Amino acid sequence: MTAMPLPERQPTFRRYRVVTISEHRGAELEATYGLSDGVDGSLDQFQYAGAGDADLSMRGATVEGTRTGRMRHRRDHIVFWIGDGTATLTPESGETLTAVPGRPMMLSGSVAYDFTADTRKVTMLHVSEALLRRCLAARGVVLRGPLVFDEQPDGIASLRDLQAELRRSTPDLVNAEVTGAERALLDARVADAVVRTFPVRAAPSLASPSVSRAVDLMHLDARSPLTLEDLADASGLSIRGLQNAFSRDLDTTPTKYLRDLRLDGARRELEDGEASAVAEVARDWQFNHLGRFASAYGERFGERPSETLRRRRG
């Protein structure tokens, strides 16, 4: 089954360029890569450039010197490969992995990694969680909780397919004139190659097409005031039919699935360190009653949202 393109949305194309000599990359890049603690090691110059939209972008860095550090949780999932030298990654609960020049590896956004790198050139493909979930849903796979992928490719054949897709698609990915439905289809095609290359770790729940359509809408528009009627319309079922389908396929309700999705999104923002206040994050994720938000957050994560924000700032 092939991935479905995302619906056309407002243009988000942008170009990236940073040139600096510092162990810090600036607030935006530190948040993007979870590097708020800085990068240790010798460093002569750091250059960073790229282009793409909010769902998928190609980026690259040229760095002099040996670096060590810790990448904390990030919004995007990142497929990366080094051009030369050596690099190692140690997931927060796993064995150390060694990067091989020219061979892509996957960094899941919800996983922290310790790293060492003695490589001059790194190329990165950033992919949003929403796009990856849409590609999985198009294949009948719906996952609850954060997406976590294997860091290593699933075999030589899938790796070659991904590399061929990237060679074919990169010129258009970084072209600002590729917009609308054409870019949505391009993004979906590349992201589909990613999910075919790197297996998800959680056991997949094979959901019906109706449930997959509702889940897809939730992941795309969780920040908007979605209603049960909106979800039922997307699924092609009645409200009662949708509730029954969620219970059968995912052992939950549409309302709880959406609430948990929003709570996960709010936690990512609080952990990013970019939020200025808990109330702002709560409103952004459609929690209009701050007390109920704090209670639901505490039940799901074992701490109050203010504690998450305070710890991240600390």
Solvent accessible surface area in square Angstrom, and as a share of the most:
residue,aa,sasa,rsa
1,M,162,0.72
2,T,111,0.65
3,A,15,0.12
4,M,83,0.37
5,P,59,0.37
6,L,9,0.05
7,P,72,0.45
8,E,122,0.55
9,R,117,0.43
10,Q,152,0.67
11,P,111,0.70
12,T,70,0.41
13,F,48,0.20
14,R,108,0.40
15,R,148,0.54
16,Y,22,0.08
17,R,174,0.64
18,V,44,0.25
19,V,73,0.42
20,T,34,0.20
21,I,121,0.61
22,S,38,0.24
23,E,86,0.39
24,H,80,0.36
25,R,22,0.08
26,G,39,0.37
27,A,89,0.69
28,E,89,0.40
29,L,8,0.04
30,E,26,0.12
31,A,21,0.16
32,T,30,0.17
33,Y,17,0.07
34,G,3,0.03
35,L,17,0.08
36,S,48,0.31
37,D,88,0.45
38,G,6,0.06
39,V,6,0.03
40,D,97,0.50
41,G,53,0.51
42,S,74,0.48
43,L,32,0.16
44,D,95,0.49
45,Q,64,0.29
46,F,11,0.05
47,Q,66,0.29
48,Y,4,0.01
49,A,45,0.35
50,G,18,0.18
51,A,2,0.02
52,G,0,0.00
53,D,18,0.09
54,A,70,0.55
55,D,15,0.08
56,L,1,0.01
57,S,1,0.01
58,M,16,0.07
59,R,21,0.08
60,G,24,0.23
61,A,9,0.07
62,T,36,0.21
63,V,5,0.03
64,E,62,0.28
65,G,29,0.28
66,T,61,0.36
67,R,12,0.04
68,T,52,0.30
69,G,21,0.20
70,R,70,0.25
71,M,19,0.09
72,R,83,0.30
73,H,64,0.29
74,R,4,0.01
75,R,112,0.41
76,D,29,0.15
77,H,1,0.01
78,I,1,0.01
79,V,0,0.00
80,F,15,0.06
81,W,48,0.17
82,I,2,0.01
83,G,46,0.45
84,D,59,0.30
85,G,41,0.39
86,T,84,0.49
87,A,9,0.07
88,T,40,0.23
89,L,9,0.04
90,T,42,0.25
91,P,12,0.08
92,E,91,0.41
93,S,107,0.69
94,G,45,0.43
95,E,148,0.66
96,T,82,0.47
97,L,37,0.18
98,T,80,0.47
99,A,4,0.03
100,V,80,0.46
101,P,64,0.40
102,G,41,0.39
103,R,74,0.27
104,P,2,0.01
105,M,2,0.01
106,M,0,0.00
107,L,8,0.04
108,S,0,0.00
109,G,3,0.03
110,S,31,0.20
111,V,13,0.08
112,A,4,0.03
113,Y,0,0.00
114,D,60,0.31
115,F,30,0.12
116,T,62,0.36
117,A,14,0.11
118,D,79,0.41
119,T,6,0.03
120,R,127,0.46
121,K,111,0.47
122,V,24,0.14
123,T,27,0.16
124,M,18,0.08
125,L,0,0.00
126,H,3,0.01
127,V,0,0.00
128,S,16,0.10
129,E,31,0.14
130,A,21,0.16
131,L,0,0.00
132,L,0,0.00
133,R,18,0.07
134,R,26,0.10
135,C,0,0.00
136,L,13,0.07
137,A,8,0.07
138,A,6,0.05
139,R,74,0.27
140,G,20,0.19
141,V,24,0.14
142,V,4,0.02
143,L,8,0.04
144,R,127,0.46
145,G,25,0.24
146,P,73,0.46
147,L,1,0.01
148,V,36,0.21
149,F,0,0.00
150,D,48,0.25
151,E,9,0.04
152,Q,68,0.30
153,P,14,0.09
154,D,87,0.45
155,G,42,0.40
156,I,86,0.44
157,A,77,0.60
158,S,19,0.12
159,L,9,0.05
160,R,162,0.59
161,D,75,0.39
162,L,0,0.00
163,Q,48,0.21
164,A,34,0.26
165,E,8,0.03
166,L,11,0.06
167,R,173,0.63
168,R,146,0.53
169,S,0,0.00
170,T,40,0.23
171,P,85,0.54
172,D,57,0.30
173,L,0,0.00
174,V,47,0.27
175,N,55,0.28
176,A,46,0.36
177,E,149,0.67
178,V,10,0.06
179,T,71,0.42
180,G,25,0.24
181,A,70,0.54
182,E,108,0.48
183,R,15,0.05
184,A,10,0.08
185,L,93,0.46
186,L,8,0.04
187,D,2,0.01
188,A,1,0.01
189,R,96,0.35
190,V,0,0.00
191,A,0,0.00
192,D,9,0.05
193,A,0,0.00
194,V,0,0.00
195,V,16,0.09
196,R,97,0.35
197,T,1,0.01
198,F,0,0.00
199,P,45,0.28
200,V,33,0.19
201,R,117,0.43
202,A,48,0.37
203,A,90,0.70
204,P,72,0.45
205,S,33,0.21
206,L,136,0.68
207,A,11,0.09
208,S,30,0.20
209,P,96,0.60
210,S,19,0.13
211,V,0,0.00
212,S,9,0.06
213,R,106,0.39
214,A,0,0.00
215,V,5,0.03
216,D,11,0.06
217,L,40,0.20
218,M,0,0.00
219,H,22,0.10
220,L,31,0.15
221,D,55,0.28
222,A,6,0.05
223,R,98,0.36
224,S,42,0.27
225,P,100,0.63
226,L,26,0.13
227,T,64,0.37
228,L,48,0.24
229,E,97,0.43
230,D,56,0.29
231,L,3,0.01
232,A,5,0.04
233,D,118,0.61
234,A,35,0.27
235,S,0,0.00
236,G,64,0.61
237,L,64,0.32
238,S,73,0.47
239,I,58,0.30
240,R,168,0.61
241,G,23,0.22
242,L,0,0.00
243,Q,64,0.28
244,N,84,0.43
245,A,3,0.03
246,F,0,0.00
247,S,65,0.42
248,R,164,0.60
249,D,32,0.17
250,L,4,0.02
251,D,116,0.60
252,T,16,0.10
253,T,69,0.40
254,P,1,0.00
255,T,84,0.49
256,K,95,0.40
257,Y,14,0.05
258,L,12,0.06
259,R,83,0.30
260,D,19,0.10
261,L,22,0.11
262,R,27,0.10
263,L,0,0.00
264,D,20,0.10
265,G,0,0.00
266,A,0,0.00
267,R,48,0.17
268,R,70,0.26
269,E,21,0.09
270,L,0,0.00
271,E,28,0.12
272,D,17,0.09
273,G,36,0.35
274,E,100,0.45
275,A,11,0.09
276,S,75,0.49
277,A,43,0.33
278,V,24,0.14
279,A,32,0.25
280,E,81,0.36
281,V,2,0.01
282,A,1,0.01
283,R,148,0.54
284,D,57,0.30
285,W,17,0.06
286,Q,52,0.23
287,F,29,0.12
288,N,131,0.67
289,H,88,0.39
290,L,87,0.43
291,G,44,0.43
292,R,165,0.60
293,F,1,0.01
294,A,8,0.06
295,S,62,0.40
296,A,12,0.09
297,Y,0,0.00
298,G,22,0.21
299,E,136,0.61
300,R,88,0.32
301,F,53,0.22
302,G,70,0.67
303,E,36,0.16
304,R,134,0.49
305,P,4,0.02
306,S,42,0.27
307,E,69,0.31
308,T,0,0.00
309,L,11,0.05
310,R,153,0.56
311,R,127,0.46
312,R,53,0.19
313,R,145,0.53
314,G,98,0.94
